[in-house]
Amino acid sequence: MDFSYSTEQELFRQSMREWVVKNLEPRAREIDNGEVGIPKEVISGLVDLGVFGMSIPEEYGGNAIPGEEPIYGMIAIQEIARGDLSMSTSVYTLLTAGWAYIVNRFGTRQLKEEVLPRVARGEIFVGASLTEPGGGSDLANIKTRATKSSGGYVVNGEKAYISGVKECERLGWPSGHCTLVSTDPDKGYRGQTYLFVPANSPGMSYSVYEDMGRMGLSTGGVVYRDVEVPEYCLLGEEGRGFYHLMQSFNLGRLLVVSACTGAIERGLEISAEYCKQRHTFGRPLIKNEAISFEMVNDWMQFDLLKLNVQRAAWMIAHESQNPGSISYTDINKTIATCKCLAPTLGHDVARHGMIYHGAFGYTKETPLEMMLRGIMSYEVGAEGGLNVMRGIIARDLWGDVASPFKSQGGHYG
Ligand SMILES: Cc1cc2nc3c(=O)[nH]c(=O)nc-3n(C[C@H](O)[C@H](O)[C@H](O)COP(=O)(O)OP(=O)(O)OC[C@H]3O[C@@H](n4cnc5c(N)ncnc54)[C@H](O)[C@@H]3O)c2cc1C
């Protein structure tokens, strides 16, 4: 058993930290203003560090180390989230790198050749389009329909709360979303297919929502009216989309909780720094146990969480190199546990920190308020709501009898 990073992983972490402190942290507030998105200097810095190529094999222009993608992904996203507490940069990066990993896993050669080198160079955005106006938890019941045509598929329907719509519209093809559609509605989730739908395809229109946080990355709706998707954009097998998606979620959620742990770690540091230097009643705030013990409680939960996130990364990496060595239910449970606990702890750490800062905490002079707004995206639902995580754990601990998803097929997660 070994809990340490390899020399190369530790060196990568240190380079990320140095770059983030110098180049990202000073721009976080500007990113949260929502006007510039993620600045091009930030994207090109991350490209130079190899971050967008870390899930892409060399033959497609990336620098992935086979079997270590989840570990490098976790390290990179934690460090990025420390520097931009609004979560915009970490989420932009984790979506693009994470869903590129899925394109690499399930995509055709032609799709990979068109998409992956451009991801590695930071030129495009890749995301996932699953949620519909009728709901996101019950994906077995989506309504967006794709029918077979001579050249591929014709898609009709609507998606909602999709990250990266503005970025897709701006950057264009080969940006796009891994999109869950129904190709055989009579078969329910067994009739679903996973397609890479190119940005700005004729018949597609985007709308942008006004979110409360994570302002450097858009979310919005997508309407599909007779959108033609070429055959080579099929991900995996027709009719197996739901299963492919469930396999994709664990990596996506690992990166999401990595973003949360990075932000939590930095949030705790900011609070400790402030409480050491701020004096009331003749002594530092941190001398008051009402404050330091609450911070310790948060830190203890963070420390356990960070270890479990590391375990989750190791599990995905190890299983990818040794198929069947760890059961999916064990991986699901570990990741769902992290995804259920991390956003709530992040919310608490941000809120507690704002309170330690007094009135100052209610201003935009500290980054804690933008952390609170950013991290809440993962409490309300992004990458699966907290109760959905509890449902996955109940099902994988106690079997289908305990699954709240059973009536819809019982395979969520
Ligand atoms: C900022 C942001 C970005 C997002 N980006 C994307 C994206 O890029 N792509 C994408 O496809 N989606 C995205 N989403 C949508 C996200 O995946 C959904 O919010 C999530 O799946 C929940 O779906 P819903 O919001 O429709 O809530 P619903 O499914 O309507 O659920 C509402 C609430 O009820 C809870 N709930 C559901 N079922 C049960 C149950 N059986 N028992 C108890 N409680 C239950 C849920 O946890 C949730 O809290 C994003 C969301 C946000 C907030």
The ligand as an SDF file (V2000), in Angstrom:
LIG
                    3D

 53 58  0  0  0  0  0  0  0  0999 V2000
  -24.3670   24.5830  -13.2030 C   0  0  0  0  0  0  0  0  0  0  0  0
  -24.9220   23.3290  -13.8090 C   0  0  0  0  0  0  0  0  0  0  0  0
  -24.3100   22.7710  -14.9180 C   0  0  0  0  0  0  0  0  0  0  0  0
  -24.8540   21.6210  -15.5180 C   0  0  0  0  0  0  0  0  0  0  0  0
  -24.2440   21.1110  -16.6230 N   0  0  0  0  0  0  0  0  0  0  0  0
  -24.7850   20.0370  -17.2460 C   0  0  0  0  0  0  0  0  0  0  0  0
  -24.2060   19.5310  -18.4390 C   0  0  0  0  0  0  0  0  0  0  0  0
  -23.1700   19.9880  -18.8980 O   0  0  0  0  0  0  0  0  0  0  0  0
  -24.8260   18.4880  -19.0670 N   0  0  0  0  0  0  0  0  0  0  0  0
  -25.9660   17.9310  -18.5790 C   0  0  0  0  0  0  0  0  0  0  0  0
  -26.4790   16.9970  -19.1870 O   0  0  0  0  0  0  0  0  0  0  0  0
  -26.5480   18.4010  -17.4410 N   0  0  0  0  0  0  0  0  0  0  0  0
  -25.9820   19.4270  -16.7660 C   0  0  0  0  0  0  0  0  0  0  0  0
  -26.5560   19.9180  -15.6150 N   0  0  0  0  0  0  0  0  0  0  0  0
  -27.8090   19.3460  -15.1490 C   0  0  0  0  0  0  0  0  0  0  0  0
  -27.6160   18.3370  -14.0180 C   0  0  0  0  0  0  0  0  0  0  0  0
  -27.0640   17.1420  -14.5140 O   0  0  0  0  0  0  0  0  0  0  0  0
  -28.9980   18.1240  -13.4090 C   0  0  0  0  0  0  0  0  0  0  0  0
  -29.2610   19.2830  -12.6440 O   0  0  0  0  0  0  0  0  0  0  0  0
  -29.0780   16.9030  -12.5010 C   0  0  0  0  0  0  0  0  0  0  0  0
  -28.9460   15.7240  -13.2240 O   0  0  0  0  0  0  0  0  0  0  0  0
  -30.4390   16.8750  -11.7620 C   0  0  0  0  0  0  0  0  0  0  0  0
  -31.4800   17.0020  -12.6770 O   0  0  0  0  0  0  0  0  0  0  0  0
  -32.6040   18.1560  -12.4940 P   0  0  0  0  0  0  0  0  0  0  0  0
  -31.9110   19.4410  -12.2480 O   0  0  0  0  0  0  0  0  0  0  0  0
  -33.5060   18.0500  -13.6610 O   0  0  0  0  0  0  0  0  0  0  0  0
  -33.3410   17.7530  -11.1630 O   0  0  0  0  0  0  0  0  0  0  0  0
  -34.4640   16.6310  -10.9940 P   0  0  0  0  0  0  0  0  0  0  0  0
  -34.0680   15.3890  -11.6940 O   0  0  0  0  0  0  0  0  0  0  0  0
  -35.7750   17.2340  -11.3250 O   0  0  0  0  0  0  0  0  0  0  0  0
  -34.3720   16.4070   -9.4160 O   0  0  0  0  0  0  0  0  0  0  0  0
  -34.7200   17.4780   -8.5190 C   0  0  0  0  0  0  0  0  0  0  0  0
  -34.1450   17.1940   -7.1460 C   0  0  0  0  0  0  0  0  0  0  0  0
  -34.7060   15.9870   -6.6380 O   0  0  0  0  0  0  0  0  0  0  0  0
  -33.6680   15.0780   -6.2770 C   0  0  0  0  0  0  0  0  0  0  0  0
  -34.1430   13.7130   -6.6160 N   0  0  0  0  0  0  0  0  0  0  0  0
  -34.3090   13.1760   -7.8400 C   0  0  0  0  0  0  0  0  0  0  0  0
  -34.7430   11.9120   -7.7480 N   0  0  0  0  0  0  0  0  0  0  0  0
  -34.8410   11.6340   -6.4260 C   0  0  0  0  0  0  0  0  0  0  0  0
  -35.2300   10.4800   -5.6770 C   0  0  0  0  0  0  0  0  0  0  0  0
  -35.5540    9.3340   -6.2810 N   0  0  0  0  0  0  0  0  0  0  0  0
  -35.2440   10.5720   -4.3270 N   0  0  0  0  0  0  0  0  0  0  0  0
  -34.8940   11.7130   -3.6880 C   0  0  0  0  0  0  0  0  0  0  0  0
  -34.5020   12.8340   -4.3460 N   0  0  0  0  0  0  0  0  0  0  0  0
  -34.4730   12.7920   -5.6920 C   0  0  0  0  0  0  0  0  0  0  0  0
  -32.4570   15.4810   -7.0990 C   0  0  0  0  0  0  0  0  0  0  0  0
  -31.2280   15.0900   -6.4780 O   0  0  0  0  0  0  0  0  0  0  0  0
  -32.6230   16.9850   -7.1590 C   0  0  0  0  0  0  0  0  0  0  0  0
  -32.0930   17.5650   -5.9940 O   0  0  0  0  0  0  0  0  0  0  0  0
  -26.0090   21.0320  -14.9690 C   0  0  0  0  0  0  0  0  0  0  0  0
  -26.6040   21.5760  -13.8250 C   0  0  0  0  0  0  0  0  0  0  0  0
  -26.0700   22.7020  -13.2380 C   0  0  0  0  0  0  0  0  0  0  0  0
  -26.7050   23.2610  -12.0070 C   0  0  0  0  0  0  0  0  0  0  0  0
  1  2  1  0
  2  3  1  0
  2 52  2  0
  3  4  2  0
  4  5  1  0
  4 50  1  0
  5  6  2  0
  6  7  1  0
  6 13  1  0
  7  8  2  0
  7  9  1  0
  9 10  1  0
 10 11  2  0
 10 12  1  0
 12 13  2  0
 13 14  1  0
 14 15  1  0
 14 50  1  0
 15 16  1  0
 16 17  1  0
 16 18  1  0
 18 19  1  0
 18 20  1  0
 20 21  1  0
 20 22  1  0
 22 23  1  0
 23 24  1  0
 24 25  2  0
 24 26  1  0
 24 27  1  0
 27 28  1  0
 28 29  2  0
 28 30  1  0
 28 31  1  0
 31 32  1  0
 32 33  1  0
 33 34  1  0
 33 48  1  0
 34 35  1  0
 35 36  1  0
 35 46  1  0
 36 37  1  0
 36 45  1  0
 37 38  2  0
 38 39  1  0
 39 40  1  0
 39 45  2  0
 40 41  1  0
 40 42  2  0
 42 43  1  0
 43 44  2  0
 44 45  1  0
 46 47  1  0
 46 48  1  0
 48 49  1  0
 50 51  2  0
 51 52  1  0
 52 53  1  0
M  END
$$$$
